[in-house]
Amino acid sequence: MNKNIEQLYSIAQKEERLIIGLMSGTSLDGLDIALCRFSGAGKETKVAVLQFETVTYSAEFKGLVREVFSKQQVDLEKLCLLNGWIGRQHGMMINECLNQWKIDKNTVDIIASHGQTIYHAPKRLHQQAQFDNATLQIGDGDHLAVETGIITLSDFRQKHIATGGEGAPLAIYGDYLLFTHPTETRVMLNIGGIANFTYLPANGHLDDALCTDIGAGNTLMDAYIRKYFLNKYYDEEANIAKQGKVNEALLAKLKEEPFFAQAFPKSTGPELFNLDYIEKAKASAGVKPLSHYDLMATLNQFSADMIVDALNRTIKPKEVYTIYASGGGIHNPLLMEHLQTQLPVVQFRDLRDLGINPDAKEAVLFAVLTNETLCGNGYSSEGNQSTIPQISMGKISFPS
């Protein structure tokens, strides 16, 4: 047996496994690194987050990625160069964290790398009849494995697309395994660049669960801040939005996008929700020039309103449920205030109550996918595979 395959087989047989989960989102704020200890698989999965760090990206890193990020036309040579370069950069960030945590890399079994999304193209967006759904994440797994010396699984989203899905969101798999409760109906709300949620009914039936993108979370607000506020990447503590007043005409136009009327599940990205989206809505609304503060207040309200609208379309009338929120949006107090105001009877709880740092959640979920690829046996379900990923995901890269 090849020694690499033998090592992988040995890892899969262990009672406990150390897996590093990585997440780099569309906000490009940094690399989330979660060191997790796993036992079991499927519904018997147990995970403990031993260490977590978000390694902030440098201005150079962000600038290089933005040269090819969410654009229909890019420098192909730059894209080619960045694929391996990002993999190596992520590897060096892992090495640094392991040194800081005083953890021997030889004790780590697997790395689960989401990579860096460059373009997301569901058919509903590209509308080219001869092509299916597509997505692209760079940050090559082989480069990462060689840099760290640790077996790496990466490129998870392609299998979901190959079996009929849109490649996003994939959160339902980990959410279902880790957070389903027999008596509490839960909504696992993630407010990243794009907002998404997983609905987990208390009955625990996989076919009744739902995971979908909602629309803009932070992406419009972050893009506007980057353009009009020097050396700022986001609206810290919503200090800018708090000073503005919502423009109702613009808000109404922002909500007219046909994506919002489409059935769940669905996916989207900054390819739709970007600065051009804002400018088109402004022109259509015929609004006079707005202050940056009023514009940010309107974008903040827009993100909150569409989250609430999506939840109201999913939750049955009078159904009692609890929201566990994660992602960068939870640190935006105005956004969270809007949500709580519009959902006054809904209980918002800290994900830490379930044992997971909310900032680490997405990195942990990709570690869950890797644990399932190693040790899981899948699920028997009559549900739609584009809704519920029931297959092993991730491409394997050996360090030697």
C-alpha positions as CSV (number, residue, x, y, z in Angstrom):
1,M,0.0,0.0,0.0
2,N,1.2,3.5,-0.8
3,K,2.5,5.1,2.4
4,N,0.3,8.1,2.0
5,I,-2.8,6.0,1.6
6,E,-1.7,3.9,4.5
7,Q,-1.3,7.1,6.6
8,L,-4.8,8.3,5.6
9,Y,-6.3,4.9,6.4
10,S,-4.6,5.0,9.8
11,I,-6.0,8.5,10.5
12,A,-9.5,7.3,9.6
13,Q,-9.3,4.5,12.1
14,K,-8.2,6.7,15.1
15,E,-10.7,7.2,18.0
16,E,-9.8,10.9,17.9
17,R,-8.5,13.1,15.2
18,L,-6.9,16.6,15.2
19,I,-8.2,18.6,12.2
20,I,-7.4,22.2,11.3
21,G,-10.4,23.9,9.6
22,L,-9.7,27.0,7.4
23,M,-12.1,29.6,6.2
24,S,-11.4,32.7,4.1
25,G,-14.6,34.5,3.1
26,T,-15.7,37.1,0.6
27,S,-15.0,39.8,3.1
28,L,-11.3,39.1,2.8
29,D,-10.6,40.2,6.4
30,G,-8.3,37.2,7.2
31,L,-7.9,33.5,7.5
32,D,-9.9,31.7,10.2
33,I,-7.8,28.9,11.6
34,A,-9.6,26.4,14.0
35,L,-7.8,23.5,15.5
36,C,-10.4,20.9,16.4
37,R,-10.4,17.5,18.1
38,F,-13.0,15.1,16.6
39,S,-14.4,11.8,17.7
40,G,-17.1,9.8,16.0
41,A,-18.8,10.7,12.8
42,G,-22.4,11.3,11.5
43,K,-24.8,12.0,14.3
44,E,-22.2,10.7,16.8
45,T,-19.8,13.5,15.9
46,K,-18.2,15.2,18.8
47,V,-15.9,18.3,18.3
48,A,-13.9,20.5,20.6
49,V,-12.3,23.7,19.4
50,L,-8.8,23.6,21.0
51,Q,-7.4,26.8,19.4
52,F,-8.7,29.5,17.2
53,E,-7.2,32.5,15.5
54,T,-8.1,34.9,12.7
55,V,-4.9,35.8,10.9
56,T,-5.5,39.3,9.5
57,Y,-4.6,39.7,5.8
58,S,-2.1,42.4,4.9
59,A,-3.1,45.3,2.6
60,E,-0.9,43.7,0.0
61,F,-2.7,40.3,0.3
62,K,-6.1,41.9,0.0
63,G,-5.0,44.1,-3.0
64,L,-3.6,41.1,-4.9
65,V,-6.8,39.0,-4.4
66,R,-9.1,41.9,-5.3
67,E,-7.3,42.1,-8.7
68,V,-9.1,38.8,-9.6
69,F,-12.0,38.8,-7.2
70,S,-15.6,38.7,-8.4
71,K,-14.7,40.0,-11.9
72,Q,-15.8,38.6,-15.2
73,Q,-12.5,39.6,-16.9
74,V,-9.2,39.2,-15.1
75,D,-5.4,38.8,-15.8
76,L,-5.2,35.1,-16.3
77,E,-1.5,35.0,-15.5
78,K,-2.2,36.7,-12.1
79,L,-4.9,34.2,-11.4
80,C,-2.6,31.4,-12.2
81,L,0.2,32.8,-10.0
82,L,-2.2,33.5,-7.1
83,N,-3.5,29.9,-6.9
84,G,-0.3,28.4,-5.6
85,W,0.8,31.6,-3.8
86,I,-2.3,31.7,-1.6
87,G,-1.9,28.1,-0.8
88,R,1.6,28.7,0.4
89,Q,0.6,31.9,2.3
90,H,-2.1,30.0,4.1
91,G,0.4,27.2,4.9
92,M,2.8,29.7,6.5
93,M,0.0,31.2,8.5
94,I,-0.8,27.7,9.9
95,N,2.8,27.1,10.7
96,E,3.0,30.4,12.6
97,C,-0.1,29.6,14.6
98,L,1.1,26.1,15.5
99,N,4.3,27.6,16.7
100,Q,2.5,30.2,18.8
101,W,0.2,27.5,20.3
102,K,3.3,25.3,20.9
103,I,1.7,22.4,19.0
104,D,3.8,19.9,17.1
105,K,2.6,19.8,13.5
106,N,3.2,16.0,13.5
107,T,0.2,15.7,15.9
108,V,-2.2,17.3,13.4
109,D,-3.9,14.8,11.2
110,I,-5.6,16.8,8.5
111,I,-6.1,20.3,7.2
112,A,-9.5,21.2,5.8
113,S,-9.1,24.2,3.5
114,H,-12.0,26.1,2.0
115,G,-9.7,28.2,-0.2
116,Q,-10.4,31.7,-1.4
117,T,-13.6,32.2,-3.4
118,I,-12.8,34.2,-6.6
119,Y,-16.0,33.8,-8.5
120,H,-19.4,32.2,-7.8
121,A,-21.6,31.6,-10.9
122,P,-24.8,29.7,-10.3
123,K,-26.8,29.2,-13.5
124,R,-29.5,31.6,-12.2
125,L,-26.9,34.3,-12.4
126,H,-24.8,33.5,-15.5
127,Q,-27.9,32.3,-17.5
128,Q,-25.9,30.6,-20.2
129,A,-27.9,27.6,-21.4
130,Q,-24.9,25.3,-22.3
131,F,-23.3,25.7,-18.8
132,D,-24.3,24.5,-15.4
133,N,-23.6,26.0,-12.0
134,A,-20.0,26.9,-11.3
135,T,-17.8,28.3,-8.6
136,L,-14.0,28.8,-8.2
137,Q,-11.9,28.8,-5.1
138,I,-8.1,29.2,-5.3
139,G,-5.3,28.5,-2.8
140,D,-4.0,25.2,-4.1
141,G,-4.2,22.3,-1.6
142,D,-0.9,20.7,-2.8
143,H,1.0,23.9,-2.1
144,L,-0.6,24.1,1.4
145,A,0.2,20.4,2.1
146,V,3.8,20.8,1.1
147,E,4.2,24.0,3.1
148,T,2.9,22.5,6.3
149,G,3.8,18.9,5.9
150,I,0.2,17.9,6.7
151,I,-2.3,16.0,4.5
152,T,-4.9,18.6,3.2
153,L,-8.4,18.3,1.9
154,S,-9.6,21.2,-0.2
155,D,-12.0,22.3,-3.0
156,F,-15.1,21.0,-1.3
157,R,-17.6,22.9,-3.3
158,Q,-17.0,21.1,-6.7
159,K,-18.6,17.8,-5.6
160,H,-21.8,19.6,-4.5
161,I,-22.0,21.2,-8.0
162,A,-21.2,17.9,-9.7
163,T,-24.1,16.3,-8.0
164,G,-26.6,19.0,-8.9
165,G,-26.1,21.7,-6.3
166,E,-24.9,25.3,-6.6
167,G,-21.8,24.8,-4.5
168,A,-23.1,27.0,-1.7
169,P,-24.0,27.2,1.0
170,L,-22.6,24.0,2.5
171,A,-23.3,24.9,6.1
172,I,-26.2,22.5,6.4
173,Y,-24.0,19.4,6.7
174,G,-22.1,20.6,9.7
175,D,-25.1,22.5,11.2
176,Y,-27.3,19.3,11.0
177,L,-24.6,17.1,12.6
178,L,-23.6,19.5,15.4
179,F,-26.6,21.6,16.3
180,T,-29.9,19.7,15.6
181,H,-31.9,19.5,18.9
182,P,-34.8,17.2,19.7
183,T,-37.0,19.9,21.2
184,E,-35.6,23.3,20.1
185,T,-36.1,24.5,16.5
186,R,-33.0,26.4,15.6
187,V,-31.9,28.8,12.9
188,M,-28.1,29.0,12.4
189,L,-27.8,32.4,10.9
190,N,-24.5,33.4,9.4
191,I,-23.9,37.0,8.4
192,G,-20.7,37.1,6.4
193,G,-20.2,39.0,3.2
194,I,-23.3,37.0,2.0
195,A,-25.9,36.1,4.6
196,N,-27.2,32.6,4.8
197,F,-29.1,30.4,7.3
198,T,-29.8,26.8,8.1
199,Y,-33.2,25.9,9.4
200,L,-33.1,23.0,11.8
201,P,-36.6,21.8,12.9
202,A,-36.9,20.2,16.3
203,N,-38.0,16.9,14.8
204,G,-34.5,16.3,13.6
205,H,-35.6,15.1,10.2
206,L,-32.9,15.8,7.6
207,D,-35.4,16.2,4.8
208,D,-37.1,19.0,6.7
209,A,-33.9,21.0,7.2
210,L,-33.1,23.9,4.8
211,C,-30.0,25.9,4.1
212,T,-29.9,28.8,1.7
213,D,-28.2,32.1,0.9
214,I,-30.3,35.2,1.7
215,G,-28.5,38.0,-0.1
216,A,-26.2,40.8,1.0
217,G,-24.9,40.5,4.6
218,N,-21.8,42.7,4.9
219,T,-20.7,42.8,1.3
220,L,-22.4,46.0,0.2
221,M,-21.5,47.9,3.3
222,D,-17.9,46.8,3.2
223,A,-17.5,47.6,-0.5
224,Y,-18.9,51.1,0.1
225,I,-16.7,51.7,3.1
226,R,-13.6,50.6,1.1
227,K,-14.4,53.0,-1.7
228,Y,-15.3,56.2,0.3
229,F,-13.5,55.9,3.6
230,L,-9.7,55.9,3.4
231,N,-8.0,53.0,5.2
232,K,-11.2,51.5,6.4
233,Y,-12.5,48.1,5.5
234,Y,-15.8,47.9,7.3
235,D,-18.1,50.1,9.4
236,E,-16.6,49.4,12.9
237,E,-19.3,49.4,15.5
238,A,-21.7,50.8,12.8
239,N,-20.4,54.2,13.7
240,I,-21.0,55.5,10.2
241,A,-24.5,54.0,9.7
242,K,-25.6,55.2,13.1
243,Q,-25.1,58.8,12.0
244,G,-27.3,58.4,8.9
245,K,-31.0,58.2,8.1
246,V,-32.6,55.5,6.0
247,N,-33.6,56.6,2.5
248,E,-36.9,54.8,2.0
249,A,-37.0,55.2,-1.8
250,L,-33.5,53.7,-2.2
251,L,-34.3,51.0,0.2
252,A,-37.4,50.0,-1.8
253,K,-35.3,49.8,-5.0
254,L,-32.6,47.7,-3.4
255,K,-35.3,45.2,-2.6
256,E,-36.6,44.9,-6.1
257,E,-33.9,42.5,-7.3
258,P,-35.6,39.3,-8.7
259,F,-33.2,37.1,-6.7
260,F,-35.2,37.7,-3.6
261,A,-38.4,36.3,-5.1
262,Q,-36.7,33.1,-6.2
263,A,-37.4,29.9,-4.3
264,F,-35.1,28.5,-1.6
265,P,-32.5,27.0,-1.6
266,K,-30.3,29.4,-3.7
267,S,-26.9,31.0,-3.7
268,T,-25.4,34.3,-4.6
269,G,-22.3,36.4,-4.1
270,P,-20.6,39.8,-4.7
271,E,-21.0,39.1,-8.4
272,L,-24.5,40.4,-7.9
273,F,-24.3,42.4,-4.7
274,N,-21.7,45.0,-5.4
275,L,-21.2,48.8,-5.9
276,D,-22.9,48.6,-9.3
277,Y,-25.9,47.2,-7.6
278,I,-26.0,50.3,-5.4
279,E,-25.6,52.7,-8.2
280,K,-28.3,51.1,-10.3
281,A,-30.7,51.2,-7.4
282,K,-29.9,54.9,-6.8
283,A,-30.5,55.8,-10.4
284,S,-33.7,53.8,-10.6
285,A,-35.0,55.4,-7.4
286,G,-34.1,58.9,-8.7
287,V,-32.8,59.9,-5.3
288,K,-30.7,63.0,-4.9
289,P,-27.1,62.6,-3.9
290,L,-27.0,61.0,-0.4
291,S,-24.5,61.5,2.3
292,H,-22.3,58.6,3.0
293,Y,-23.9,58.3,6.4
294,D,-27.5,58.0,4.9
295,L,-26.3,55.5,2.3
296,M,-24.7,53.3,5.0
297,A,-27.8,53.5,7.2
298,T,-29.9,52.4,4.2
299,L,-27.6,49.5,3.4
300,N,-27.6,48.4,7.0
301,Q,-31.4,48.4,7.0
302,F,-31.5,46.6,3.7
303,S,-29.4,43.7,4.9
304,A,-31.5,43.3,8.1
305,D,-34.8,43.5,6.2
306,M,-33.9,40.8,3.7
307,I,-32.7,38.5,6.5
308,V,-36.0,39.0,8.3
309,D,-38.0,38.5,5.0
310,A,-36.2,35.2,4.3
311,L,-36.8,33.9,7.8
312,N,-40.5,34.9,7.7
313,R,-40.8,33.0,4.4
314,T,-39.4,29.9,6.0
315,I,-40.7,29.8,9.5
316,K,-44.3,28.5,10.0
317,P,-46.8,31.0,11.6
318,K,-46.4,31.0,15.4
319,E,-43.5,28.6,15.2
320,V,-41.2,29.1,18.1
321,Y,-37.5,29.1,17.2
322,T,-34.1,30.3,18.4
323,I,-31.5,32.1,16.3
324,Y,-27.8,31.4,16.8
325,A,-25.9,34.0,14.8
326,S,-22.3,33.9,13.6
327,G,-20.1,35.8,11.1
328,G,-18.8,39.3,11.0
329,G,-22.3,40.8,11.0
330,I,-22.8,39.9,14.6
331,H,-20.3,42.6,15.5
332,N,-22.4,45.2,13.8
333,P,-24.6,46.5,16.7
334,L,-27.0,48.4,14.5
335,L,-27.6,45.4,12.2
336,M,-28.3,43.2,15.2
337,E,-30.6,45.8,16.7
338,H,-32.6,45.9,13.5
339,L,-33.0,42.1,13.5
340,Q,-34.1,42.0,17.2
341,T,-36.5,44.9,16.7
342,Q,-38.2,43.1,13.7
343,L,-38.2,39.7,15.4
344,P,-39.2,40.7,19.0
345,V,-40.4,37.3,20.1
346,V,-37.5,35.4,18.7
347,Q,-34.7,34.5,21.2
348,F,-31.2,35.3,20.0
349,R,-28.5,33.2,21.7
350,D,-24.8,33.1,21.7
351,L,-23.3,30.2,19.7
352,R,-20.9,29.8,22.6
353,D,-23.8,28.3,24.4
354,L,-23.4,25.4,22.0
355,G,-19.7,25.2,22.5
356,I,-18.5,27.0,19.4
357,N,-16.9,30.5,19.1
358,P,-19.2,32.2,16.5
359,D,-16.2,33.6,14.7
360,A,-14.8,30.1,14.3
361,K,-18.0,28.4,13.1
362,E,-17.4,28.3,9.3
363,A,-13.8,27.0,9.8
364,V,-15.2,24.3,12.1
365,L,-17.8,23.4,9.6
366,F,-15.2,22.6,6.9
367,A,-13.4,20.5,9.5
368,V,-16.6,18.6,9.9
369,L,-16.8,18.0,6.2
370,T,-13.3,16.6,6.3
371,N,-14.1,14.4,9.3
372,E,-17.1,13.0,7.3
373,T,-15.0,12.3,4.2
374,L,-12.6,10.3,6.4
375,C,-15.0,8.5,8.7
376,G,-18.6,9.1,7.7
377,N,-21.0,6.8,5.9
378,G,-23.4,9.3,4.4
379,Y,-27.2,9.6,5.0
380,S,-30.2,7.9,3.6
381,S,-32.5,10.7,2.5
382,E,-35.3,11.3,0.0
383,G,-34.5,15.0,0.0
384,N,-33.1,17.0,-2.9
385,Q,-29.3,16.5,-3.1
386,S,-28.9,20.1,-4.2
387,T,-30.3,21.0,-0.8
388,I,-28.6,18.4,1.4
389,P,-25.1,17.4,0.5
390,Q,-24.9,13.6,1.1
391,I,-21.6,12.8,-0.4
392,S,-17.9,12.9,0.5
393,M,-16.3,16.2,-0.4
394,G,-12.8,17.5,-0.8
395,K,-9.8,16.7,-2.9
396,I,-6.9,15.0,-1.1
397,S,-3.3,16.5,-1.2
398,F,-0.4,14.6,0.3
399,P,2.7,16.5,1.5
400,S,5.0,14.0,-0.2
